[in-house]
């Protein structure tokens, strides 16, 4: 469950950052990043692996990658939001 929490927290961070930028700047384009796309892809692959009953040797690395990419992409979006606020 904690992995789902990390993924949801990342999405809430992105939503909050987009809301702040929309409310406080003229920025209206919130394009996805490569890190965000990679994170989503790994989340989908991990979910399919878990639901299909794949071996733990497959599932555990996918779940680890899911968490790592959620953090990396979340930090990347946060960095982009901070740059947008400075501009």
C-alpha positions as CSV (number, residue, x, y, z in Angstrom):
1,X,0.0,0.0,0.0
2,X,2.8,2.4,0.7
3,X,3.9,2.2,-2.9
4,X,0.5,3.3,-4.1
5,X,0.8,6.1,-1.5
6,X,4.0,7.3,-3.1
7,X,2.5,7.3,-6.6
8,X,-0.6,9.1,-5.4
9,X,1.5,11.6,-3.5
10,X,3.5,12.3,-6.6
11,X,0.4,13.0,-8.6
12,X,-1.0,15.3,-5.9
13,X,2.3,17.2,-5.9
14,X,2.0,17.6,-9.7
15,X,-1.6,18.7,-9.4
16,X,-0.8,21.2,-6.6
17,X,2.2,22.6,-8.5
18,X,0.2,23.1,-11.7
19,X,-2.6,24.8,-9.6
20,X,-0.1,27.2,-8.0
21,X,1.5,28.0,-11.4
22,X,-1.9,28.5,-13.0
23,X,-3.1,30.8,-10.2
24,X,0.0,32.9,-9.7
25,X,1.6,33.1,-13.2
26,X,0.6,33.3,-16.8
27,X,1.9,29.7,-17.4
28,X,-0.8,27.5,-18.8
29,X,1.1,24.8,-20.6
30,X,1.9,21.9,-18.2
31,X,3.6,19.5,-20.6
32,X,4.6,16.0,-19.3
33,X,8.3,15.3,-18.9
34,X,10.3,12.3,-20.0
35,X,10.6,11.3,-16.4
36,X,6.9,11.5,-15.9
37,X,6.3,9.4,-18.9
38,X,8.9,6.8,-17.8
39,X,7.2,6.8,-14.3
40,X,3.8,6.1,-15.8
41,X,5.1,3.4,-18.1
42,X,6.8,1.5,-15.2
43,X,3.7,1.9,-13.0
44,X,1.6,0.3,-15.7
45,X,4.1,-2.6,-16.3
46,X,4.4,-3.2,-12.6
47,X,0.6,-3.2,-12.1
48,X,0.2,-5.7,-15.0
49,X,3.0,-7.9,-13.5
50,X,1.4,-7.8,-10.0
51,X,-2.1,-8.6,-11.4
52,X,-0.9,-11.4,-13.6
53,X,0.8,-13.1,-10.7
54,X,4.4,-12.7,-12.1
55,X,7.3,-14.0,-10.1
56,X,8.7,-11.9,-7.2
57,X,11.9,-11.8,-9.2
58,X,10.1,-9.7,-11.8
59,X,7.7,-7.8,-9.5
60,X,10.2,-6.6,-6.9
61,X,12.5,-4.8,-9.3
62,X,9.5,-3.3,-11.0
63,X,8.1,-2.0,-7.8
64,X,11.5,-0.6,-6.8
65,X,11.7,1.2,-10.2
66,X,8.2,2.5,-9.7
67,X,9.1,4.1,-6.4
68,X,12.4,5.5,-7.7
69,X,10.8,7.0,-10.8
70,X,8.0,8.4,-8.8
71,X,10.5,10.3,-6.7
72,X,12.7,11.4,-9.6
73,X,9.8,12.6,-11.7
74,X,8.1,14.3,-8.7
75,X,11.3,16.2,-8.0
76,X,11.7,17.0,-11.6
77,X,8.2,18.5,-11.8
78,X,8.8,20.4,-8.5
79,X,12.0,21.8,-10.0
80,X,10.1,22.9,-13.1
81,X,7.4,24.5,-11.0
82,X,9.9,26.4,-8.9
83,X,11.6,27.7,-12.1
84,X,8.2,28.8,-13.4
85,X,7.5,30.7,-10.2
86,X,10.9,32.4,-10.5
87,X,10.2,33.5,-14.1
